[in-house]
């Protein structure tokens, strides 16, 4: 039961406690096993992303500057033109700070980069 509740809390959004319980009661042991495996896979991917972010963050300010982002792409064999870099920064840094925070970096990795038509 405790494991089931933990899974539900990690995979649900802003539901209240009663909704967590309602969802948890509908799960059987196979569901919990599948969700646990899924959660572990997501956590592993997040760790890979975190390590990449930290490797790219040369000044250790917990943000990626355009130069750090360009260098990170280059380390993966991807050359960015100034226009490409500008477009990426404007799309994933909507508040215009000139730096990407980790959550923005995750969005860059996980979102469809091409705007919806």
C-alpha positions in Angstrom: 0.0 0.0 0.0 2.8 2.4 0.9 4.7 1.7 -2.3 1.4 2.2 -4.3 0.8 5.6 -2.7 4.4 6.6 -3.4 4.0 5.7 -7.1 0.7 7.6 -7.3 2.2 10.7 -5.7 5.1 10.7 -8.1 3.1 10.2 -11.2 0.1 12.5 -10.6 -0.2 16.2 -10.9 -1.9 18.5 -8.5 -4.6 16.2 -7.3 -5.6 16.3 -3.6 -5.1 13.5 -1.2 -8.6 12.0 -1.7 -7.8 11.7 -5.5 -4.5 10.0 -4.7 -6.4 7.4 -2.6 -9.0 6.9 -5.2 -6.4 6.2 -7.9 -4.3 4.0 -5.6 -7.2 1.8 -4.8 -7.7 1.0 -8.5 -4.2 -0.3 -8.9 -3.3 -4.0 -8.6 0.1 -5.4 -7.9 0.9 -5.7 -11.7 0.0 -2.0 -12.1 2.3 -1.0 -9.3 5.1 -3.1 -10.8 4.7 -1.5 -14.2 4.6 2.0 -12.7 7.6 1.3 -10.6 9.6 0.2 -13.6 8.4 3.2 -15.5 9.3 5.6 -12.7 12.8 4.0 -12.4 13.3 4.5 -16.1 12.3 8.1 -15.9 14.6 8.7 -12.9 17.5 7.1 -14.8 16.8 9.4 -17.8 16.6 12.4 -15.5 20.0 11.5 -14.0 21.5 11.3 -17.5 20.1 14.8 -18.3 21.3 16.2 -14.9 24.8 14.9 -15.6 24.8 16.4 -19.1 23.6 19.7 -17.7 26.2 19.8 -15.0 28.9 18.9 -17.5 27.8 21.8 -19.8 27.5 24.2 -16.8 31.2 25.2 -16.8 30.8 28.1 -14.4 28.7 26.1 -12.0 26.0 28.7 -11.7 23.2 26.1 -12.3 22.3 27.7 -15.5 23.5 27.3 -19.1 24.6 30.4 -21.0 24.4 30.5 -24.7 28.1 29.8 -24.9 27.8 26.8 -22.6 24.9 25.5 -24.6 26.8 25.9 -27.9 29.8 24.1 -26.4 27.6 21.3 -25.1 26.1 20.8 -28.5 29.5 20.9 -30.1 30.8 18.2 -27.7 28.1 16.0 -29.1 29.2 16.8 -32.7 26.4 19.3 -33.3 27.4 22.8 -34.6 24.9 25.5 -34.0 24.8 28.6 -36.1 24.3 31.9 -34.2 20.7 32.0 -35.5 20.0 28.4 -34.4 21.3 29.2 -30.9 19.3 32.4 -30.8 16.1 30.5 -31.7 16.7 27.8 -29.2 17.4 30.3 -26.4 14.3 32.4 -27.2 12.1 29.3 -27.4 13.3 27.7 -24.1 14.2 30.8 -22.2 10.8 32.6 -22.4 11.6 34.9 -19.5 14.6 36.3 -21.4 17.3 35.8 -18.7 19.8 34.7 -21.3 20.4 31.5 -19.5 18.6 28.1 -19.3 17.7 26.7 -15.9 17.7 22.9 -15.5 13.9 22.7 -15.9 14.1 24.7 -19.2 16.9 22.3 -20.3 14.6 19.4 -19.6 11.9 21.0 -21.7 14.4 21.4 -24.5 15.2 17.7 -24.4 11.6 16.5 -24.0 9.4 18.9 -26.0 8.6 18.9 -29.7 11.0 21.7 -30.8 8.9 22.5 -33.9 6.0 24.7 -32.9 2.5 23.3 -33.3 0.9 24.4 -36.5 
